[in-house]
Structure formats: structure tokens, C-alpha cells
Amino acid sequence: MSERFCVGSLESLSESEGTQVEVHGCPIAVFKKGQEVFAIGDTCPHMGAPLSDGFVDEQSVVCPWHGWSFDFKTGESPFDEDVRVPVYQVVIEGGQVYLEVEQPATEAKLDSSES
Ligand code: FES
């Protein structure tokens, strides 16, 4: 089961830098390119830098600490095919940007026990 979280308006997002949001304690980096928005895990798998503080190019973000890059669409790093960050679904409706995030197992279990 997935949940939807509002990031804000498409207009409010910067194209030159990432935006960090937190969902269930999990940091997510959001990047806008034109009329598209991408969301990936915000924690660099190398040493934990926030990718939302990274340098943004046409289709990837470069980690601000040691320069690994990650594709917005796939979460993959061109340096090593085994290194990647999670990718999250983004929905834009009525000018608002939403993340579709899987509900944590513990909460899904609580919800199902209530019905
Ligand atoms: S922490 Fe990201 S490349 Fe080192």
C-alpha cells in the first residue's frame, strides 16, 4: 500500500538545487527539470552525504562530498552498476507535486488490523 505526500507546488521548486523532504523519517531528494520532477533517496551510499545538497545537471545529481553521481530517473551511479539510491514515484496534479511512497510494513499492519 502506498501513501501520497505533498512536496509543494511545481512552481515553488528550484531547478538549480535539490529539495529535501522527509517521509517516515526517510530523507528524500526532489529535483525539478522543466515540467518534470524526480525523487531519489537523499543519502549517498558512499558516506552518507545529502544528495539534495549536490550539484544538479541535466539528468543527475553529483554528491557534494566526493563527486559520485546518481541518475534522477534510475538512481544508478555511472561509476558502479551495483551502487544506486532508491527512486520514488512522483505525481504532478493541479500544479502540486506529490510523492507516492510505500507505507512502512508496521503501519500497513496496524491499518489492516483496524478494519
Ligand atoms: S559521500 Fe557521496 S560520494 Fe562520498
Residues whose N, C-alpha, C, O or C-beta is under 5 A from the ligand:
A	BS01	FES	C44 H46 M47 G48 A49 C63 W65 H66 G67 W68
